[in-house]
Amino acid sequence: MPGKMTVSRAVKKEHHNLARLKKGGEYFEVSIKPDPAIELKKGKNVNINDVLNSEEIFFDVRKGFLASEERLKQVFGTENISEIAKKIIKEGEISLTSEYRQKLRDDKKKQIITMISRNAINPKTKLPHPAARIEAAMAEAKARIDELKTAEEQIDHIIKKLQPIIPIRLEKELVEIRIPANQAPKAYPVAKGFGKIKKQQWESDGSWRGLMEVPAGLVQDMIDRLNSMTHGGIEINIKNQ
């Protein structure tokens, strides 16, 4: 049975960025700052105090309906706001205002256009396309930008949308990667975001080994990112196609 609702005046804005999780037959919500909340959801080490707009758990943020301590204890097994808020953000869904989503899409679009202009060529001329031509082709193709995915994760999809509009091909490299067991859980999701996994296996010691097809212009970015995360613990070999 739902717990008693109380009303808070702490959250007054009409529009909110929030995270919500359905549990025990009800929705539980927290009011969030979107950038750190998204980072936390991706598994980054973020202080929950930097994420929350208020240290309260709601049934409905917009109406200011607070969840009672009794109900939180029943559903989550604790009254610790920080623990509950982390669970809601990590396991639930993040709901962003339309204004903030548009800002993310605009920023992500600029990143994607820059990456394509650096990494793709016109196969007829072997020359890159100017950024303005790529942007115009994206508009004509009605290419959809996912504001919550990285630019790297969307390049292949965008290139396929552009190919009927302009002659374009993404130059790629085959890269062998081995990530040690103690670094694999956090580094593997980052690695797979840079390209297409052709082969992979988890070895008996818990390490991950894979053969990936990566846009040529992103290979060094991937190497730098993985080396930074693993303190130089990865093994990378660029193979000739």
Buried (B, 14 or more C-beta within 10 A) or exposed (E): EEBEBBEBEEBEEEEBBBBBBEBBEBBBBBBBEBBBBBBBBEEEEBEBEEBBBBEBBBBBBBEBBBBBEEBBBEBBEEBEBBBBBBBBBBEBEBBBBEEBBEBBBEEBBEBBBEBBBBBBBBEEEEEBBEBEBBBBBBEEBEBEBEBBEBBBBBBBBBBEBBEEBBEBBBBBBBBBBBBBEEBBEBBBEBBBBBBEBEEBEEEEEEBBBBBBBBBBBBBEBBBEBBBEBBEEBBEBEEEEE
